[in-house]
Amino acid sequence: MKKSDSIIYTVMFLLTMCFLFLSGIQRGFKIVKIKPLNGAFEVPEIKKLNFQNYYDFSFQKSVEKNLEVSFGFKEPLIRLYNQYLWDFYKNNHSTENLIGKNNWIFPKWHLNVPKYSPELAEKFDQQALYLYQLSHILKEYNTQLLICFVPSKLEIYREYVNEELGDYGNFNAIDYFCNKFDASGVNYINFTKMLYAMKDTAVFSPYSQTGAHWSAIASVYAADSIFKRFELLSGINMPKLKIGTPYIDRTRGQDNDLELLLNLYRPISQQINYYVNVDVVEDSTTRYPKMITIGDSHFGNIVDNIPLDRLFFSHPYWYYANSIFFDKKHEYVEQVDIAEEFISSDYVLLLYNAYQTYNIHSDVLLQGMISLCFDDEEIDKGVEFFSQLDTTGIPTHRNKNNALIYDKFYNVDGAHKIIALSEEEKIAYIMRKMRNSEDWMTSLKKKAKNKNKTLEEVMREDAIWVIQQEENTEN
């Protein structure tokens, strides 16, 4: 061996050992702050060492598997490798993404929609029937049900998909439900036409190039349509959205959630993303309704871009009919009385993407309808009481307890107001009334300046004072 070769091998050995040493330190002590990878990663647990698992090598294998995903400086090395795959091969290791033409990225799971079958059509018929019955029953309690459908990104921008999709889209769940609702009179909005129109005529895109959901700006216009439809159905003069002029800005939130899963070093070259500012217009006749939303993550863009607290007295979000957001009392749907929640609301919104439309969470809706129609003792007797739910007629039974539940609510100019409010709900309600009064807000701003406090702090203090005065008066 030449002396020069020996030096090279020695240097390579030292560099390798140095890297392994630094990698071990980084893994154990996190000495360098590194941006974490996007997505969910499971780190395999190392088995507790004993003679048996050392003898059969299961301990060593658990250590090896753990090190494969938790070694030091893993994040920059993976990003570097992913960038190499993307730059040279337009390839990636993400199992969630379908890479299309011109850097368009689609959610791969949208391809997994069920194919048509008589059993699937029967399931849809049953769901449509329950929704028809529920909508009519809820109207007795002045609650409006509205179903909203959002087409998938694949449907609107199919021309950017590289691979052959076969018979994908030959059976459209949204169209199937809409035909059923047209016949039965269920209130719905199909956003397919609106999003196609945006694609053809608007300066902005209804879907971002590297996001899974409708774009932030498209969701704002969709939300405006939803709230106007609710107002038309209920007659409630709820606050109005004032939508500004579209402007170009850096990509935000869900508009690049699929790109983030690629874990690259550099952003992907993509089309310009537009955004819009939203304000709320109120007057002395404005009422603040309650809305329950049951749906998928497409409602997230509405949450991010619309000031829902200024529009609604309460707006719990039942995410996939499971977790609950914006509700201080409950975290999961299984914790609530579904019937009580429905009849205490002015609006119930079902909002689903085309992929999620194949499972519209009818079990939760059916549970609420059963509670509305039958008393507990009737339910305990058996399934014969549910036979009415399998006919096109509206069930004639009504849960006798619902009259008592409904007495907890009273109606002011068409808007429900809850009598049994928590302290925080009372404070929030009074602060909304403050924002609706120009004179009140002028006084509060002066008070905040004199007390050297924020406006929100002074508003909260005054709201608590008002509540105390009302309680003293009642006493």
C-alpha positions in Angstrom: 0.0 0.0 0.0 1.3 3.4 -0.9 1.9 5.9 1.8 -0.6 8.4 0.2 -3.3 5.7 0.1 -2.6 5.0 3.8 -3.1 8.7 4.6 -6.3 8.9 2.6 -7.8 5.8 4.4 -6.7 7.2 7.8 -8.3 10.5 7.1 -11.5 8.8 5.8 -11.6 6.6 9.0 -11.1 9.7 11.2 -13.8 11.6 9.4 -16.2 8.7 9.7 -15.6 8.3 13.4 -15.9 12.0 13.9 -19.3 12.0 12.2 -20.5 9.1 14.2 -19.3 10.7 17.4 -21.0 14.0 16.6 -24.1 12.2 15.5 -24.3 10.4 18.8 -23.8 13.6 20.8 -26.5 15.4 18.7 -28.9 12.4 19.2 -28.4 12.4 22.9 -28.1 16.1 23.8 -29.5 18.0 20.8 -26.6 20.5 20.9 -27.6 22.0 17.6 -31.1 23.4 17.1 -32.4 21.8 13.8 -35.7 22.4 12.0 -37.8 19.2 12.5 -39.1 17.2 9.6 -42.8 17.5 8.6 -45.1 14.6 8.9 -45.6 11.8 11.4 -42.7 9.6 12.4 -42.7 6.7 14.7 -39.5 6.0 16.6 -39.2 2.3 17.4 -38.6 1.6 21.1 -35.4 -0.1 22.2 -36.1 -3.3 24.1 -35.0 -3.6 27.7 -31.8 -5.6 27.7 -31.9 -9.1 29.1 -30.1 -12.4 28.4 -32.9 -13.8 26.2 -33.3 -10.8 23.8 -29.5 -10.4 23.7 -29.0 -14.1 22.8 -31.7 -14.1 20.1 -30.5 -10.7 18.7 -33.9 -9.0 19.2 -32.3 -6.4 21.4 -29.7 -5.6 18.8 -32.3 -5.4 16.1 -34.4 -3.0 18.2 -31.4 -0.7 18.7 -30.7 -0.8 14.9 -34.3 0.1 14.0 -34.2 2.9 16.6 -31.0 4.4 15.2 -32.3 4.2 11.7 -34.8 7.0 12.4 -33.3 8.8 15.4 -29.6 9.3 14.5 -28.1 12.8 15.0 -28.4 15.3 12.2 -31.0 13.1 10.6 -33.1 16.0 9.5 -30.6 17.9 7.3 -29.3 14.7 5.7 -32.8 13.5 4.8 -33.7 17.0 3.4 -30.5 16.9 1.3 -31.3 13.5 -0.1 -34.9 14.5 -0.8 -33.7 17.6 -2.6 -31.4 15.4 -4.8 -34.3 13.1 -5.7 -36.5 16.1 -6.5 -34.0 18.1 -8.6 -32.8 15.2 -10.7 -35.8 12.8 -10.9 -38.8 14.7 -9.7 -39.3 11.9 -7.2 -39.9 11.8 -3.5 -40.4 9.3 -0.6 -43.7 10.8 0.6 -46.4 8.1 0.5 -49.1 10.9 0.7 -48.3 12.8 -2.5 -49.0 12.3 -6.2 -46.6 14.4 -8.3 -48.2 15.8 -11.4 -47.0 18.1 -14.2 -45.5 21.5 -13.7 -44.9 20.8 -10.0 -48.6 20.3 -9.2 -49.0 18.0 -6.2 -52.2 16.1 -5.4 -53.3 14.1 -2.3 -52.7 10.5 -3.2 -55.4 9.2 -0.9 -58.0 10.9 -3.1 -57.5 8.1 -5.6 -58.8 5.5 -3.1 -62.4 6.3 -3.6 -64.7 3.3 -3.7 -66.0 2.1 -7.1 -69.7 2.0 -7.8 -71.6 -1.0 -6.4 -75.3 -1.6 -5.6 -74.3 -1.9 -1.9 -72.6 1.6 -2.1 -75.7 3.1 -3.7 -77.9 1.6 -1.1 -75.7 3.1 1.6 -75.9 6.5 0.0 -79.7 6.2 -0.3 -79.9 5.5 3.4 -77.7 8.5 4.3 -79.7 10.8 2.0 -82.9 9.5 3.7 -81.6 10.2 7.2 -80.5 13.7 6.2 -83.9 14.4 4.7 -85.6 13.4 7.9 -83.2 15.2 10.1 -83.5 18.4 8.2 -87.3 18.5 8.6 -87.2 17.5 12.3 -84.6 20.2 13.1 -86.8 22.9 11.4 -89.4 22.3 14.2 -86.7 23.7 16.6 -85.8 26.5 14.2 -82.5 24.8 13.4 -81.4 24.9 9.7 -79.4 22.0 8.3 -77.1 22.8 5.3 -74.9 20.2 3.5 -71.9 21.6 1.5 -69.8 19.6 -0.9 -66.3 20.5 -2.0 -64.9 18.8 -5.1 -61.4 17.3 -4.9 -58.4 19.0 -6.4 -58.0 16.0 -8.7 -61.3 16.7 -10.3 -60.7 20.4 -10.9 -57.1 20.1 -12.1 -57.0 16.6 -13.6 -55.0 17.8 -16.6 -51.9 18.1 -14.4 -52.0 14.4 -13.4 -49.3 12.4 -15.2 -50.5 8.9 -14.7 -53.5 7.2 -16.1 -56.3 7.3 -13.5 -58.4 4.6 -15.1 -62.1 4.8 -14.1 -61.4 7.3 -11.3 -64.4 9.7 -11.1 -66.8 7.6 -13.2 -69.0 7.5 -10.1 -69.4 10.9 -8.5 -70.7 10.8 -4.9 -71.4 14.5 -4.8 -73.6 14.3 -7.9 -75.4 11.3 -6.5 -76.3 13.1 -3.2 -77.3 16.3 -5.0 -79.7 14.4 -7.2 -81.3 12.9 -4.1 -81.5 16.3 -2.3 -83.0 17.9 -5.3 -85.8 15.4 -5.2 -86.3 15.6 -1.4 -85.8 19.3 -0.8 -82.7 19.1 1.5 -80.7 22.3 1.6 -77.2 22.0 0.0 -74.5 23.8 -1.8 -72.3 22.1 -4.4 -69.2 24.2 -4.8 -68.0 22.4 -7.9 -69.4 25.0 -10.4 -68.1 27.9 -8.3 -64.5 26.5 -8.2 -64.5 25.7 -11.9 -65.6 29.3 -12.6 -62.8 30.6 -10.4 -60.3 28.4 -12.3 -61.5 29.8 -15.7 -62.1 33.5 -14.9 -60.6 34.6 -11.6 -57.0 35.9 -11.2 -56.5 33.4 -8.3 -56.7 29.7 -8.3 -59.4 27.8 -6.3 -56.6 25.3 -5.3 -53.0 26.0 -4.6 -50.4 24.2 -6.6 -48.8 22.4 -3.6 -51.7 22.2 -1.1 -54.3 19.5 -0.5 -57.3 21.7 0.3 -59.1 24.5 -1.5 -57.0 27.7 -1.4 -57.4 30.2 1.4 -59.0 32.8 -0.8 -61.4 30.3 -2.3 -62.5 29.2 1.1 -63.3 32.8 2.0 -65.8 33.3 -0.9 -67.2 29.8 -0.1 -67.8 30.8 3.5 -69.6 34.0 2.4 -71.9 31.9 0.3 -72.6 29.5 3.2 -73.4 32.3 5.7 -75.7 34.1 3.2 -77.6 30.9 2.6 -78.0 30.3 6.3 -79.2 33.9 6.8 -81.7 33.4 3.9 -83.0 30.1 5.4 -83.4 31.4 9.0 -84.2 35.1 8.6 -81.6 36.0 11.2 -79.7 39.3 10.5 -76.3 37.9 11.3 -73.1 39.9 10.8 -71.9 40.3 7.2 -68.5 39.6 5.7 -66.7 42.5 4.0 -64.2 40.9 1.6 -61.3 43.1 0.4 -59.4 43.1 -2.9 -57.3 40.1 -3.6 -53.5 40.6 -3.2 -50.4 38.6 -3.7 -48.5 37.4 -0.6 -46.2 34.6 0.6 -47.8 31.1 0.7 -49.6 30.5 4.0 -51.0 27.6 6.0 -52.8 24.9 4.1 -51.8 26.3 0.7 -48.6 24.3 0.8 -49.2 21.5 3.2 -48.4 18.8 0.6 -45.1 20.5 -0.3 -44.1 20.5 3.4 -44.4 16.7 3.4 -41.6 16.5 0.8 -39.2 17.9 3.4 -37.0 19.7 0.9 -34.3 22.4 1.4 -35.7 24.8 -1.1 -39.3 25.8 -1.9 -40.8 24.5 -5.0 -41.2 26.9 -7.9 -45.0 27.5 -8.1 -47.7 29.8 -9.2 -48.5 33.0 -7.4 -50.9 32.7 -4.4 -53.5 35.3 -3.7 -55.1 36.3 -0.4 -57.8 38.6 0.8 -58.5 40.5 4.0 -61.8 40.0 5.7 -63.7 42.3 8.0 -67.2 42.0 9.7 -70.0 44.5 9.3 -72.5 44.8 12.1 -75.4 47.1 13.0 -77.9 47.6 15.8 -80.2 44.9 14.5 -77.4 42.3 14.2 -77.9 38.9 15.9 -75.2 36.4 16.7 -76.4 32.8 15.9 -74.9 29.5 17.0 -73.5 27.1 14.4 -72.3 23.6 14.7 -70.0 22.4 11.9 -69.5 18.7 11.2 -66.9 18.0 8.6 -63.3 17.4 7.4 -60.2 19.5 7.3 -61.5 21.7 4.5 -63.3 23.8 7.2 -59.8 24.5 8.5 -59.1 27.2 5.9 -62.4 28.9 6.8 -61.3 28.8 10.5 -57.9 30.4 9.5 -59.3 33.1 7.3 -62.7 34.1 8.8 -63.1 35.8 12.2 -65.8 33.3 13.4 -65.9 34.8 16.9 -67.3 38.0 15.5 -70.0 36.2 13.5 -71.4 33.6 15.9 -72.4 33.4 19.5 -70.9 29.9 19.5 -69.3 27.8 16.7 -68.2 24.4 17.8 -66.4 22.4 15.1 -66.9 18.6 15.2 -63.8 17.5 13.3 -64.6 14.2 11.5 -67.5 13.9 14.0 -64.9 13.0 16.6 -62.8 15.7 18.2 -64.5 19.0 19.1 -62.8 22.4 18.7 -64.0 25.9 19.9 -66.0 24.4 22.8 -64.7 24.9 26.3 -66.9 22.2 27.8 -66.3 19.3 25.4 -63.3 17.7 23.6 -65.1 14.8 21.9 -68.5 14.3 20.3 -69.1 11.2 22.5 -69.3 13.7 25.5 -72.2 15.7 24.2 -75.9 15.2 24.0 -76.2 15.4 20.2 -79.9 16.1 20.2 -79.5 19.0 22.7 -76.6 20.4 20.7 -78.7 20.3 17.5 -81.8 22.0 18.9 -79.8 24.7 20.7 -78.2 25.7 17.5 -79.5 28.0 14.7 -77.4 26.2 12.1 -75.9 22.8 11.6 -73.3 22.7 8.7 -72.1 19.5 7.1 -69.0 20.3 5.0 -67.2 17.5 3.2 -64.6 17.1 0.4 -65.5 14.7 -2.4 -63.3 12.0 -0.9 -64.9 12.2 2.5 -68.4 12.3 1.0 -68.3 8.5 0.8 -68.6 8.5 4.6 -70.7 11.4 5.7 -70.7 10.3 9.4 -74.3 9.3 9.3 -73.9 7.4 12.5 -73.6 10.6 14.5 -76.5 12.1 12.6 -78.6 9.0 13.1 -77.8 9.0 16.8 -79.0 12.6 17.1 -82.2 11.9 15.2 -83.0 8.9 17.4 -82.6 11.0 20.5 -84.9 13.6 18.9 -87.6 11.1 18.1 -87.6 8.5 20.9 -87.4 8.6 24.7 -84.8 6.5 26.4 -87.3 4.0 27.7 -88.6 3.5 24.1 -85.1 3.1 22.8 -84.4 0.4 25.4 -87.4 -1.6 24.3 -85.9 -2.6 21.0 -85.4 -1.8 17.3 -89.0 -1.8 16.3 -89.2 1.9 17.2 -86.6 2.6 14.5 -88.7 1.2 11.7 -90.0 4.7 11.0 -86.5 5.9 10.2 -86.3 3.6 7.2 -89.3 5.1 5.4 -89.5 8.2 3.3 -92.0 9.7 5.8 -90.9 12.0 8.7 -91.0 10.1 12.0 -94.1 11.1 14.1 -92.5 10.2 17.4 -90.9 13.0 19.4 -88.7 12.7 22.5 -90.8 14.2 25.3 -87.6 15.4 27.0 -86.9 17.6 24.0 -89.6 20.0 25.2 -87.8 20.4 28.5 -84.4 20.8 26.6 -85.9 23.4 24.3 -87.2 25.4 27.3 -83.6 26.1 28.2 -83.5 28.4 25.1 -85.5 31.4 24.1 -85.8 33.1 20.8 -85.0 36.8 20.2 -85.7 38.1 16.7 -85.0 34.6 15.3 -81.7 34.0 17.1 -81.3 31.5 19.9 -79.8 32.8 23.2 -78.8 30.4 25.8 -80.1 31.1 29.3 -77.8 28.8 31.2 -74.5 30.4 30.2 -71.2 29.9 31.7 -69.2 32.9 33.0 -66.9 32.9 30.0 -69.9 32.7 27.6 -71.6 35.6 29.3 -68.4 37.7 29.0 -67.9 36.8 25.4 -71.5 37.7 24.6 -71.3 41.1 26.3 -68.0 41.9 24.6 -69.7 41.3 21.2 -72.4 43.8 22.2 -69.7 46.3 23.0 -68.1 45.9 19.6 -71.5 46.5 18.1 -71.9 49.9 19.9 -69.9 52.8 18.6 -70.5 55.0 21.7 -69.6 52.1 24.0 -66.4 51.4 22.1 -65.4 55.1 22.2 -65.9 55.2 26.0 -63.9 52.0 26.4 -61.0 53.2 24.3 -60.7 56.4 26.5 -60.9 54.2 29.6 -58.1 51.9 28.3 -55.9 54.9 27.6 -56.5 56.5 31.0 -55.8 53.2 32.8 -52.8 52.3 30.6 -54.4 49.0 29.7 -55.2 47.2 26.5 -58.7 47.6 25.0 -59.4 43.9 25.5 -58.5 44.1 29.2 -60.9 47.0 29.8 -63.7 45.4 27.8 -63.4 42.2 29.8 -63.4 44.2 33.1 -66.5 46.1 32.1 -68.2 42.9 30.9 -67.7 41.3 34.3 -69.0 44.5 36.0 -72.2 44.3 33.8 -72.7 40.7 34.7 -72.4 41.5 38.5 -74.9 44.3 38.2 -77.4 42.1 36.4 -77.0 39.4 39.1 -77.5 42.0 41.8 -80.6 43.2 40.1 -82.0 39.7 39.8 -81.3 39.1 43.5 
